[in-house]
């Protein structure tokens, strides 16, 4: 799939009725983190502000980094980010990123074949999780009778993937049609996560793992995941903490946004509206922006 057609595909993660398109991290060392995300992840600076900057791929904003001298470093148990997942258009681009990371001495934390996708995992220098992945064709996905998608965590042959990387092309960053394919969160309770993402925001429950649920729209494998692997029963995150400050879910239809806002009001979850963006703090203290 070419750079011009990947994001145009009707089956792409960002072309579903709702998708994640942006995340915001509070970092302790802004210059170092900015440099790392540009050099290692291949993002480019789209916009600067007095407190931070927004990074993009192909002019598409994916990640904002900001700093706050009063922020406390979040612990491993704190609800918040498990990983931001950067979606590249195909296996070739995944192999190119892997070769770039290997040549740069980047330490990986894992690599998995999830049946619907192939994924590589790592942490940024401040411990924020990252996934770089490519989706398999939807024709290769299997759905169960209840509508959930079949996913697994199988070994990914990194050597074979590395060997597929073209040797005659310099890596110049993430391709223009990369996107924030999904976000994976740490929460303190899975039934509460099911109630919030499925029953309030209107996402479909697409898969379950022990201690985790996966939610999406448009039969995508997941736009949002939530787990309690490190954070079961943990207290809400405090406002001034490092890590995930907020993220954005964008709806393609304003009616879906308004339905979600109505359900938030019934749950007595406070929201503020500025322009077309509705902002709130979720049950675990994580900021969330909803837009259409």
HELIX and SHEET records of a PDB file:
HELIX    1   1 UNK A   13  UNK A   15  5                                   3    
HELIX    2   2 UNK A   30  UNK A   39  1                                  10    
HELIX    3   3 UNK A   91  UNK A  103  1                                  13    
HELIX    4   4 UNK A  138  UNK A  140  5                                   3    
HELIX    5   5 UNK A  158  UNK A  163  1                                   6    
HELIX    6   6 UNK A  190  UNK A  193  1                                   4    
HELIX    7   7 UNK A  194  UNK A  200  3                                   7    
HELIX    8   8 UNK A  254  UNK A  266  1                                  13    
SHEET    1   A 8 UNK A  44  UNK A  49  0                                        
SHEET    2   A 8 UNK A  52  UNK A  57 -1                                        
SHEET    3   A 8 UNK A  60  UNK A  67 -1                                        
SHEET    4   A 8 UNK A  18  UNK A  27  1                                        
SHEET    5   A 8 UNK A 243  UNK A 251 -1                                        
SHEET    6   A 8 UNK A 287  UNK A 291  1                                        
SHEET    7   A 8 UNK A 277  UNK A 281 -1                                        
SHEET    8   A 8 UNK A 271  UNK A 274 -1                                        
SHEET    1   B 9 UNK A 154  UNK A 155  0                                        
SHEET    2   B 9 UNK A 108  UNK A 113 -1                                        
SHEET    3   B 9 UNK A 117  UNK A 123 -1                                        
SHEET    4   B 9 UNK A 129  UNK A 135 -1                                        
SHEET    5   B 9 UNK A  80  UNK A  88  1                                        
SHEET    6   B 9 UNK A 179  UNK A 186 -1                                        
SHEET    7   B 9 UNK A 224  UNK A 227  1                                        
SHEET    8   B 9 UNK A 212  UNK A 216 -1                                        
SHEET    9   B 9 UNK A 204  UNK A 209 -1                                        
END                                                                             
